[in-house]
Amino acid sequence: YTDVPYGSENPSRQLLNIALPEQGGEPYGVMLFHHAAGGTHYSVGRGQVDAAHESGYALVSWESAQGDILSSWSYAQTCFDFVRANANEYGWDPNKIIISGRSLGSIVSWKLAHSRHPAIVGIYTYNALPEQAWAQPGLWYPPDDVVAPAPLTYMVYGPGPESSDGHNPINAYPVRDKYTELGEGDKLTFIEGMWNDTNIYSNGNWINEYQTFHYLPDLVTKIEDGIAPTPTSVPTDEDAVGHPYEPFTNGANGLFIGHSFFVPIAREFDTFASMAKSRRNLFSQHEFNSEFSGGPSGSPGNLWADTGHFTTINASLSTGTIDLLGMTSYDGDEDADMQSILDTFLETGIYPSAEEHLPEYTQWIDLALSYNPDTSFFIGFHWLSYNSLMTAENFTIYNEFSCDQMYNSIVLELRQLYPDTHILYICYGPVASKMRQMFEDGNLPDVVNQIGPSSTSLFTDANRGHAGAMMKEMMGLIWLQILYEPPPQLLEQYLKRVTTWNKPNVGEILTEALAFNEAYNLKEGATI
């Protein structure tokens, strides 16, 4: 695939080429590569392609703004998002990405490589951070971007420290020192002097098989041996691949109980499902019921404790006709320090315990099953409140971590407690962080305010951050896709004839959010 557009901001520059390996038994990873100065996204040698393919990775070579470093850093993120969002189309694993760059390519990829995104499993650079990268340390100092835990990293150099070449590895010694300072020295392999090795390089030419990617197989071996940190967006519990997922392709009689980050999304879901039922004779069994209570009072535990809400919900369940009971998150500590919680997890690999909150769910599950033993359950996790106090980057990181925390600490525990009961999970919070990043990048033309009127804004208030109209609609569609798995043409018709929102925006948001949720609900016999 050549000249594939990955963004719309600068169509002449936001292009990439894709070289796919032969399809094996498992999805291949992705090596996201940027060329040196003076090259283009076509500047990839046969040996580099072979190194990637024979290591089990597709090679994606992308173009940036080159002379505009700030735009290039932004383009890198856009390209990365495109790669993850289009995993199904190209057959790769969206959670297995190596960031790679040669010379200038290392500069434009640097911030992405060290973003701590859980899908980044490794970094491979050649002649990284040449002397011009160090020219203005007051504006940008590369070691400042290196954080713990770091991905497994190979920084390899043609020249040795004695060289007068502008890519002298001595330039990058401060990066090497930063890894050591952070206690991450074992994550970095720093190799210099490839040009001095006559088994690799002779008379100005590469004589080895994989050229500048000579050490890529070594990096991949270490990744596969599990030295790299476990990506947080991939479930780690063995039960994650064992619980069968069967969407309600004929619809379901659903009861959705929760607060303003849950029930309004359920209503959007109902709008789409009801429209399909009446106009296209789909989801014949779809019925909708809800019970709303704002803020923390809408958590499962607080709804149970409130006599009025309990009586109403119990009345619905006691009919024995509810197929699907949907609940939202427990009432957590909104003042918790998310960065501290995340840092502790990254150090220990252990999610914070939510054992005290399990009864909030089990009491509803037990009650529903007592009336209808075939009841299925759905837990939906939303976006974080008070996102206006966070950067867009942190909002994304914290949302995705919270999704996985809820999955591992609540959903998997419930699936173990009720092995014969269907328990679905959707984390729709990443829709909010994706749209906020698109808005800040100027790539969401239908939204003119971060906070303001629902019809033209991301959020309607600066405090909790309730969703605007477009965001709620996107989340409702995510629910529809996962809960009911409609025929593909239904979404196509929505895009062509129903939505008034920017169609490429809608496609990008839905594709990425669905890819993020893919591992949470696996059909019988499926594997991650």
Backbone torsions as a table, in degrees:
resi	resn	phi	psi	omega
1	TYR	NA	127.9	-178.2
2	THR	-124.7	149.3	177.1
3	ASP	52.7	44.2	177.0
4	VAL	-78.9	123.9	178.8
5	PRO	-73.5	131.4	178.0
6	TYR	-110.7	-3.9	179.1
7	GLY	-156.3	167.7	-177.5
8	SER	-114.3	-5.4	-176.3
9	GLU	-68.3	-39.3	-178.3
10	ASN	-141.3	80.1	-171.9
11	PRO	-57.7	-28.4	-178.6
12	SER	-77.4	-17.2	-178.4
13	ARG	-112.0	-31.3	-174.4
14	GLN	-84.1	72.6	-177.5
15	LEU	-129.1	155.6	176.2
16	LEU	-148.0	158.0	173.5
17	ASN	-114.7	146.8	-175.9
18	ILE	-126.5	128.3	173.3
19	ALA	-119.2	110.8	-176.5
20	LEU	-95.1	139.6	173.7
21	PRO	-77.6	172.7	173.8
22	GLU	-65.8	138.5	-177.5
23	GLN	-68.6	125.2	176.7
24	GLY	-104.0	-155.2	-177.1
25	GLY	-76.0	-28.7	-178.1
26	GLU	-120.8	154.3	175.9
27	PRO	-58.3	137.8	178.4
28	TYR	-80.9	160.8	175.5
29	GLY	-81.1	-175.2	180.0
30	VAL	-129.0	131.2	170.9
31	MET	-105.6	112.0	-174.9
32	LEU	-97.2	105.1	-167.6
33	PHE	-113.9	139.3	171.8
34	HIS	-123.4	136.7	-174.1
35	HIS	-74.4	176.3	176.1
36	ALA	-81.8	170.4	177.2
37	ALA	-59.1	141.7	179.5
38	GLY	89.5	-10.8	179.6
39	GLY	-99.5	-173.8	175.4
40	THR	-137.2	-178.6	177.9
41	HIS	-68.5	-3.4	172.4
42	TYR	-90.8	-3.9	-174.1
43	SER	-84.5	70.3	179.2
44	VAL	-135.2	128.7	-179.6
45	GLY	-83.7	159.6	178.9
46	ARG	-59.1	-39.0	-178.9
47	GLY	-63.8	-35.4	178.7
48	GLN	-68.0	-41.8	177.7
49	VAL	-61.8	-45.1	-179.9
50	ASP	-62.3	-40.2	-179.9
51	ALA	-60.6	-43.9	179.6
52	ALA	-65.4	-50.1	-176.6
53	HIS	-62.1	-45.3	-177.0
54	GLU	-73.2	-11.7	174.1
55	SER	-95.0	-0.4	178.5
56	GLY	88.5	29.9	-177.7
57	TYR	-131.1	139.7	165.8
58	ALA	-74.0	151.5	176.1
59	LEU	-110.0	120.4	177.4
60	VAL	-115.0	116.7	-179.8
61	SER	-107.6	122.2	-172.0
62	TRP	-118.9	159.5	-179.7
63	GLU	-108.0	149.0	-179.0
64	SER	-125.8	-170.2	175.9
65	ALA	-80.4	-9.7	179.3
66	GLN	53.6	-79.8	-175.2
67	GLY	-67.8	-17.2	-179.0
68	ASP	-107.8	96.8	-171.9
69	ILE	-67.9	-38.4	-179.4
70	LEU	-63.8	-44.2	177.0
71	SER	-64.8	-37.9	-178.8
72	SER	-64.7	-39.1	176.2
73	TRP	-61.7	-39.4	177.8
74	SER	-67.6	-41.6	178.9
75	TYR	-61.9	-36.7	179.3
76	ALA	-58.3	-44.2	179.1
77	GLN	-66.0	-41.0	178.7
78	THR	-61.4	-43.3	179.1
79	CYS	-63.8	-44.6	178.1
80	PHE	-58.7	-44.7	179.1
81	ASP	-62.6	-40.0	178.2
82	PHE	-61.9	-45.6	-179.4
83	VAL	-59.3	-44.9	-179.1
84	ARG	-68.6	-39.1	-176.6
85	ALA	-70.2	-23.9	-176.1
86	ASN	-107.2	26.0	-178.6
87	ALA	-59.7	-41.9	-177.6
88	ASN	-64.8	-37.7	-178.2
89	GLU	-66.0	-38.4	-175.1
90	TYR	-103.1	-5.5	172.4
91	GLY	82.7	16.9	-178.9
92	TRP	-103.4	170.3	-179.4
93	ASP	-89.1	115.5	-176.5
94	PRO	-71.6	-6.5	-179.3
95	ASN	-111.8	24.6	-177.8
96	LYS	-142.9	77.5	-172.4
97	ILE	-124.2	130.8	172.5
98	ILE	-104.3	127.0	176.8
99	ILE	-91.7	129.4	-174.5
100	SER	-137.9	146.3	176.9
101	GLY	-160.3	149.9	177.7
102	ARG	-112.8	121.8	176.5
103	SER	53.8	-110.7	176.9
104	LEU	-53.4	-36.8	-179.6
105	GLY	-59.4	-32.2	177.0
106	SER	-70.3	-32.5	-179.7
107	ILE	-68.3	-49.7	-175.8
108	VAL	-70.7	-21.1	-179.8
109	SER	-95.6	-8.6	-166.4
110	TRP	-60.3	-49.5	-176.8
111	LYS	-66.8	-38.8	175.4
112	LEU	-62.5	-45.0	-177.7
113	ALA	-58.7	-33.6	-176.7
114	HIS	-106.3	25.9	-178.0
115	SER	-81.8	-6.2	-177.5
116	ARG	64.4	22.1	175.4
117	HIS	-67.5	132.5	-174.3
118	PRO	-64.4	-17.7	179.4
119	ALA	-78.5	-14.1	-178.8
120	ILE	-86.5	109.3	-175.5
121	VAL	-99.2	-10.4	-179.2
122	GLY	-167.9	162.8	176.4
123	ILE	-130.5	133.4	176.6
124	TYR	-135.5	117.3	-179.9
125	THR	-125.4	153.4	174.0
126	TYR	-126.0	127.9	-179.2
127	ASN	52.7	46.2	-174.2
128	ALA	-71.1	151.6	171.1
129	LEU	50.9	62.2	177.4
130	PRO	-63.3	176.3	-168.2
131	GLU	-56.9	-31.0	-179.6
132	GLN	-67.4	-20.3	178.9
133	ALA	-68.6	-15.9	-175.6
134	TRP	-109.0	11.1	-171.2
135	ALA	-72.7	-28.7	-176.3
136	GLN	-132.3	71.8	-176.0
137	PRO	-62.2	-20.5	177.0
138	GLY	-70.7	-25.7	179.2
139	LEU	-94.5	-40.4	179.6
140	TRP	-152.7	125.6	179.0
141	TYR	-126.5	105.1	-170.2
142	PRO	-50.2	-38.7	-179.7
143	PRO	-60.5	-24.0	-179.0
144	ASP	-63.7	-22.3	-178.5
145	ASP	-85.0	-14.1	-177.9
146	VAL	-78.5	123.4	-178.0
147	VAL	-133.6	161.6	177.0
148	ALA	-100.7	144.2	-4.4
149	PRO	-79.0	138.0	-179.6
150	ALA	-90.6	149.9	171.6
151	PRO	-67.1	160.4	170.3
152	LEU	-57.8	131.0	-170.8
153	THR	-131.8	132.2	169.8
154	TYR	-116.2	118.1	172.3
155	MET	-112.6	109.8	-174.3
156	VAL	-118.2	144.6	-172.6
157	TYR	-130.9	140.5	171.6
158	GLY	-71.6	-54.9	-179.4
159	PRO	-75.5	158.8	172.0
160	GLY	-98.2	177.9	-176.3
161	PRO	-65.6	-16.8	179.5
162	GLU	-83.3	-7.6	-172.2
163	SER	-75.0	152.4	173.7
164	SER	-95.0	2.4	-179.9
165	ASP	-65.8	146.2	-179.1
166	GLY	-65.3	-10.4	178.7
167	HIS	-99.9	21.0	179.4
168	ASN	-50.6	128.2	-177.0
169	PRO	-61.0	-19.3	178.6
170	ILE	-57.2	-31.5	178.2
171	ASN	-52.6	-38.2	-172.9
172	ALA	-95.1	6.6	178.7
173	TYR	-58.4	-34.0	176.7
174	PRO	-61.0	-30.8	175.9
175	VAL	-68.7	-44.4	177.3
176	ARG	-58.2	-41.5	179.7
177	ASP	-66.1	-35.1	-179.4
178	LYS	-65.8	-41.3	175.9
179	TYR	-56.7	-45.5	-179.4
180	THR	-64.7	-43.0	-179.2
181	GLU	-60.0	-36.3	-178.9
182	LEU	-82.6	-0.4	-176.1
183	GLY	76.5	19.3	-177.2
184	GLU	-109.8	18.1	-176.4
185	GLY	-58.5	-29.6	180.0
186	ASP	-74.0	-11.2	178.7
187	LYS	-86.0	-15.6	-174.3
188	LEU	-108.0	126.2	169.1
189	THR	-109.0	117.4	-173.1
190	PHE	-114.9	112.6	-174.2
191	ILE	-121.0	128.6	179.5
192	GLU	-128.4	156.4	175.3
193	GLY	83.2	29.8	177.4
194	MET	-60.9	-31.8	-179.3
195	TRP	-67.7	-18.9	-179.3
196	ASN	-89.0	-5.0	-179.1
197	ASP	-94.2	109.2	-175.1
198	THR	-70.0	-10.6	174.6
199	ASN	-83.0	-10.7	-177.5
200	ILE	-113.9	-38.0	-168.0
201	TYR	-140.8	132.7	-178.7
202	SER	-150.2	131.1	176.1
203	ASN	53.9	40.6	176.4
204	GLY	78.8	12.2	-178.4
205	ASN	-133.1	149.4	173.6
206	TRP	-76.6	131.2	177.9
207	ILE	-115.8	1.5	177.3
208	ASN	-88.5	169.0	-173.8
209	GLU	-70.9	-41.9	-170.5
210	TYR	-105.0	8.7	175.4
211	GLN	53.2	-128.1	-176.0
212	THR	-68.6	-16.2	178.3
213	PHE	-92.2	26.2	-174.9
214	HIS	-53.5	-37.4	-174.0
215	TYR	-99.7	5.3	-179.9
216	LEU	-58.5	-44.1	179.2
217	PRO	-57.8	-32.4	178.5
218	ASP	-67.0	-41.9	177.9
219	LEU	-61.9	-45.8	-177.9
220	VAL	-63.6	-38.5	177.6
221	THR	-59.9	-43.2	179.0
222	LYS	-65.6	-38.9	177.6
223	ILE	-61.7	-46.2	-177.9
224	GLU	-69.6	-24.5	177.5
225	ASP	-78.6	-3.2	173.8
226	GLY	85.7	17.6	177.7
227	ILE	-73.8	-28.9	-178.3
228	ALA	-72.6	155.0	176.8
229	PRO	-61.3	144.6	179.0
230	THR	-70.9	126.1	178.2
231	PRO	-60.7	134.3	-175.5
232	THR	-75.4	-16.6	-178.1
233	SER	-88.5	4.2	175.2
234	VAL	-111.1	120.9	-179.6
235	PRO	-56.6	137.7	-176.6
236	THR	-104.6	-16.4	-178.9
237	ASP	-74.0	140.0	-177.5
238	GLU	-61.0	-24.9	179.0
239	ASP	-72.0	-13.9	-177.5
240	ALA	-61.1	-28.5	-178.0
241	VAL	-102.0	3.6	-173.4
242	GLY	-107.3	-14.1	-175.7
243	HIS	-89.3	121.0	-175.4
244	PRO	-72.1	143.5	178.7
245	TYR	-117.3	123.4	176.3
246	GLU	-129.8	106.9	179.5
247	PRO	-66.2	157.1	-179.6
248	PHE	-87.6	79.7	-173.6
249	THR	-68.1	-18.2	175.2
250	ASN	-101.4	7.8	-177.0
251	GLY	87.6	175.3	-179.1
252	ALA	-151.9	155.0	171.5
253	ASN	-85.2	100.3	-171.2
254	GLY	-104.6	145.9	173.3
255	LEU	-124.4	120.5	-174.2
256	PHE	-118.8	120.5	-174.4
257	ILE	-120.5	130.2	-179.5
258	GLY	167.8	-159.5	-173.2
259	HIS	-107.8	-162.5	-172.3
260	SER	-77.5	-5.8	173.0
261	PHE	-98.4	6.5	-175.7
262	PHE	-131.8	-58.1	-174.8
263	VAL	-63.5	-41.0	175.9
264	PRO	-59.9	-32.1	176.4
265	ILE	-70.4	-39.0	176.6
266	ALA	-59.8	-37.6	179.6
267	ARG	-67.5	-37.1	174.6
268	GLU	-63.1	-44.3	176.2
269	PHE	-56.3	-45.5	179.6
270	ASP	-62.3	-39.1	178.9
271	THR	-58.2	-47.3	-179.1
272	PHE	-67.7	-43.9	-178.1
273	ALA	-65.5	-41.0	-179.7
274	SER	-67.4	-37.2	177.4
275	MET	-62.9	-44.0	179.3
276	ALA	-66.9	-34.1	179.6
277	LYS	-67.1	-44.1	-175.2
278	SER	-81.1	-32.8	-173.5
279	ARG	-97.8	-26.6	-173.5
280	ARG	-126.8	9.5	177.8
281	ASN	56.6	36.4	175.2
282	LEU	-103.5	160.4	172.8
283	PHE	53.3	53.5	-175.0
284	SER	-61.0	-23.2	-177.8
285	GLN	-94.9	6.4	-177.8
286	HIS	-70.6	125.4	170.2
287	GLU	-139.1	152.7	-172.9
288	PHE	-131.6	130.7	174.2
289	ASN	-136.8	148.7	178.6
290	SER	-147.6	156.8	173.0
291	GLU	-135.2	120.0	-172.8
292	PHE	-111.5	140.2	168.7
293	SER	-149.8	128.3	-170.9
294	GLY	-73.3	150.3	174.3
295	GLY	63.1	-150.5	-178.4
296	PRO	-58.0	-23.9	-179.1
297	SER	-66.8	-12.3	178.7
298	GLY	-90.8	2.9	177.6
299	SER	-70.5	156.9	-178.9
300	PRO	-55.3	-42.4	-178.5
301	GLY	-66.4	-41.2	-178.8
302	ASN	-73.7	-31.8	174.7
303	LEU	-66.2	-37.6	178.0
304	TRP	-64.6	-39.6	-175.1
305	ALA	-76.1	-19.7	-178.8
306	ASP	-87.3	119.6	-174.5
307	THR	-58.8	-43.6	-178.2
308	GLY	-63.3	-50.2	-179.9
309	HIS	-65.0	-41.8	-179.3
310	PHE	-60.4	-43.8	-178.0
311	THR	-61.0	-43.0	-179.2
312	THR	-66.1	-45.8	-178.7
313	ILE	-66.2	-43.7	180.0
314	ASN	-61.2	-35.9	178.9
315	ALA	-61.8	-39.7	177.9
316	SER	-68.5	-46.6	-178.5
317	LEU	-63.5	-36.9	-174.3
318	SER	-67.8	-12.4	175.4
319	THR	-69.9	-18.4	-178.9
320	GLY	73.4	11.1	-176.4
321	THR	-107.4	-3.5	-179.7
322	ILE	-75.7	120.4	179.0
323	ASP	-86.5	-31.2	-170.9
324	LEU	-141.6	120.4	175.9
325	LEU	-107.2	119.1	-179.3
326	GLY	-104.7	134.3	179.6
327	MET	-132.3	161.0	180.0
328	THR	-109.3	-160.1	-173.5
329	SER	-76.9	160.1	173.3
330	TYR	-72.2	167.9	-179.0
331	ASP	-82.4	96.1	-178.2
332	GLY	-89.8	-175.6	-179.5
333	ASP	-87.5	105.0	-177.6
334	GLU	-69.8	-16.6	179.6
335	ASP	-92.5	3.9	-178.8
336	ALA	-62.9	145.5	178.7
337	ASP	-83.3	99.2	-175.0
338	MET	-61.8	-38.1	-178.5
339	GLN	-65.0	-40.2	178.3
340	SER	-64.0	-41.6	178.6
341	ILE	-63.7	-43.8	179.7
342	LEU	-64.7	-43.7	179.5
343	ASP	-60.4	-41.3	178.8
344	THR	-63.4	-41.8	177.7
345	PHE	-63.0	-43.9	-178.0
346	LEU	-64.8	-28.0	177.9
347	GLU	-80.0	-36.0	-172.3
348	THR	-106.5	-24.3	-174.4
349	GLY	75.0	12.4	-176.3
350	ILE	-115.1	125.9	177.7
351	TYR	-74.7	148.8	175.4
352	PRO	-57.7	141.0	-179.5
353	SER	-70.3	140.4	173.2
354	ALA	-123.7	24.2	-175.3
355	GLU	-56.0	-36.5	-178.3
356	GLU	-65.2	-20.2	-177.7
357	HIS	-95.4	-9.8	-178.9
358	LEU	-57.0	-40.0	179.6
359	PRO	-59.6	-24.5	177.2
360	GLU	-59.1	-32.7	-179.1
361	TYR	-92.3	-42.5	-175.7
362	THR	-63.4	-33.7	-179.3
363	GLN	-67.3	-37.1	175.7
364	TRP	-71.1	-40.9	179.5
365	ILE	-62.0	-46.3	-179.8
366	ASP	-62.0	-40.9	-179.4
367	LEU	-65.0	-47.3	-178.6
368	ALA	-62.8	-42.2	-179.7
369	LEU	-67.1	-27.0	178.4
370	SER	-67.4	-26.5	178.4
371	TYR	-92.7	-36.0	-179.2
372	ASN	-145.6	100.9	-176.0
373	PRO	-64.9	-9.0	179.1
374	ASP	-99.5	8.8	178.8
375	THR	-60.3	136.8	171.2
376	SER	-103.6	162.7	-175.5
377	PHE	-131.8	147.9	-179.2
378	PHE	-133.0	127.3	174.8
379	ILE	-112.8	123.2	179.7
380	GLY	-112.7	130.9	178.9
381	PHE	-112.3	134.8	-169.7
382	HIS	-96.8	-160.5	177.7
383	TRP	-98.3	163.5	-177.9
384	LEU	-76.0	144.7	176.3
385	SER	-74.9	164.3	175.1
386	TYR	57.3	38.2	-177.7
387	ASN	-69.1	-16.2	178.4
388	SER	-65.3	-16.7	177.8
389	LEU	-87.9	-2.4	-177.3
390	MET	-113.1	155.7	168.3
391	THR	-71.9	160.4	177.8
392	ALA	-60.2	-38.1	-179.4
393	GLU	-64.2	-45.9	179.7
394	ASN	-68.1	-35.8	176.7
395	PHE	-57.9	-42.2	178.1
396	THR	-65.5	-49.1	-177.5
397	ILE	-60.9	-46.5	-176.9
398	TYR	-69.2	-37.7	177.2
399	ASN	-60.5	-49.2	-176.1
400	GLU	-67.1	-38.3	176.3
401	PHE	-64.6	-42.2	180.0
402	SER	-63.6	-35.7	175.1
403	CYS	-57.2	-48.3	-177.1
404	ASP	-70.9	-34.6	177.7
405	GLN	-62.8	-45.9	178.7
406	MET	-61.8	-41.3	-179.0
407	TYR	-63.5	-48.0	-175.3
408	ASN	-76.0	-35.6	-173.4
409	SER	-90.9	-21.9	-179.2
410	ILE	-117.7	-58.1	-171.1
411	VAL	-63.2	-48.5	-179.6
412	LEU	-64.8	-36.5	177.4
413	GLU	-62.9	-42.0	179.2
414	LEU	-66.9	-38.0	178.8
415	ARG	-65.4	-31.8	176.1
416	GLN	-73.4	-36.4	179.6
417	LEU	-72.3	-29.8	-177.7
418	TYR	-127.0	70.0	-172.7
419	PRO	-65.7	-20.1	-178.7
420	ASP	-101.2	8.8	-177.1
421	THR	-113.0	138.5	-177.9
422	HIS	-80.1	114.9	179.9
423	ILE	-124.6	110.5	-179.2
424	LEU	-96.0	159.2	179.5
425	TYR	-142.1	132.4	173.6
426	ILE	-130.7	127.5	170.9
427	CYS	-106.4	107.1	-176.7
428	TYR	-102.0	1.0	177.6
429	GLY	-58.7	-37.1	179.6
430	PRO	-60.2	-19.1	173.1
431	VAL	-60.2	-41.6	-178.6
432	ALA	-65.5	-45.3	-178.2
433	SER	-71.5	-34.8	176.2
434	LYS	-62.5	-45.5	-178.4
435	MET	-68.4	-35.2	178.6
436	ARG	-66.3	-41.0	178.8
437	GLN	-65.1	-41.9	177.2
438	MET	-60.9	-41.3	179.3
439	PHE	-62.5	-46.5	-178.6
440	GLU	-67.1	-26.6	177.7
441	ASP	-84.4	-1.5	-179.0
442	GLY	76.7	23.4	-174.9
443	ASN	-111.8	23.7	-179.3
444	LEU	-133.3	76.9	-169.1
445	PRO	-64.2	-24.2	-178.7
446	ASP	-78.5	-11.5	-178.5
447	VAL	-111.5	119.9	-175.6
448	VAL	-105.1	-13.1	-180.0
449	ASN	-133.2	145.4	170.5
450	GLN	-72.7	-39.4	179.9
451	ILE	-132.5	128.2	-178.6
452	GLY	165.8	-151.0	-179.2
453	PRO	-60.8	143.8	-174.3
454	SER	-56.7	-40.1	-172.6
455	SER	-69.3	-21.2	-175.1
456	THR	-128.2	13.3	-173.0
457	SER	-131.2	155.0	173.6
458	LEU	-66.5	-52.3	-176.5
459	PHE	-126.5	152.8	-177.3
460	THR	-97.4	-6.0	177.9
461	ASP	-153.2	157.6	-176.7
462	ALA	-88.8	-10.2	-176.9
463	ASN	-85.4	-93.3	-179.8
464	ARG	-67.4	-29.7	178.3
465	GLY	83.8	57.7	177.8
466	HIS	-68.5	148.9	-173.0
467	ALA	-74.3	142.7	171.1
468	GLY	-79.8	-179.8	-171.1
469	ALA	-61.8	-48.0	-177.1
470	MET	-64.1	-41.8	-178.7
471	MET	-62.7	-45.0	179.0
472	LYS	-61.8	-39.5	-179.7
473	GLU	-65.0	-42.9	178.9
474	MET	-62.7	-41.0	179.9
475	MET	-66.3	-39.6	177.0
476	GLY	-61.2	-37.6	177.4
477	LEU	-67.7	-37.2	176.0
478	ILE	-60.7	-44.8	177.5
479	TRP	-58.5	-46.3	-178.2
480	LEU	-59.8	-44.2	-178.0
481	GLN	-63.4	-41.3	-175.4
482	ILE	-83.1	-42.0	-177.3
483	LEU	-74.9	-37.7	-173.7
484	TYR	-113.4	-16.2	-178.7
485	GLU	42.8	66.6	-178.0
486	PRO	-67.6	162.6	175.8
487	PRO	-59.2	145.5	-176.3
488	PRO	-53.6	-34.3	-176.5
489	GLN	-66.9	-19.4	178.4
490	LEU	-66.2	-46.1	177.3
491	LEU	-66.3	-36.7	177.6
492	GLU	-60.9	-42.0	179.0
493	GLN	-67.0	-37.0	176.7
494	TYR	-60.4	-46.0	-178.4
495	LEU	-65.5	-39.0	-174.9
496	LYS	-79.8	-37.9	-166.7
497	ARG	-122.5	-18.8	-172.5
498	VAL	-104.4	-54.9	-171.9
499	THR	-66.8	142.1	172.9
500	THR	-101.2	-3.4	179.5
501	TRP	-79.1	161.0	177.5
502	ASN	-55.1	118.6	-171.3
503	LYS	-64.7	-44.4	176.4
504	PRO	-60.4	-36.8	177.0
505	ASN	-60.8	-47.6	-179.2
506	VAL	-59.4	-47.0	-179.8
507	GLY	-60.9	-41.9	-179.4
508	GLU	-65.7	-44.8	-178.5
509	ILE	-63.9	-47.8	-177.9
510	LEU	-65.1	-43.4	-177.9
511	THR	-61.3	-45.3	-177.4
512	GLU	-69.2	-41.1	-179.6
513	ALA	-66.6	-38.5	178.4
514	LEU	-68.4	-38.0	177.1
515	ALA	-64.1	-38.4	179.5
516	PHE	-62.7	-36.5	-175.8
517	ASN	-86.7	-4.9	-168.8
518	GLU	-56.7	-38.9	-174.5
519	ALA	-82.2	-7.6	-176.4
520	TYR	-77.1	-28.7	-177.1
521	ASN	-133.6	101.6	-175.3
522	LEU	-108.0	134.0	177.4
523	LYS	-69.5	159.3	-176.8
524	GLU	-57.4	130.9	179.7
525	GLY	86.7	-8.5	179.6
526	ALA	-79.5	156.0	176.0
527	THR	-131.8	158.9	177.2
528	ILE	-77.0	NA	NA
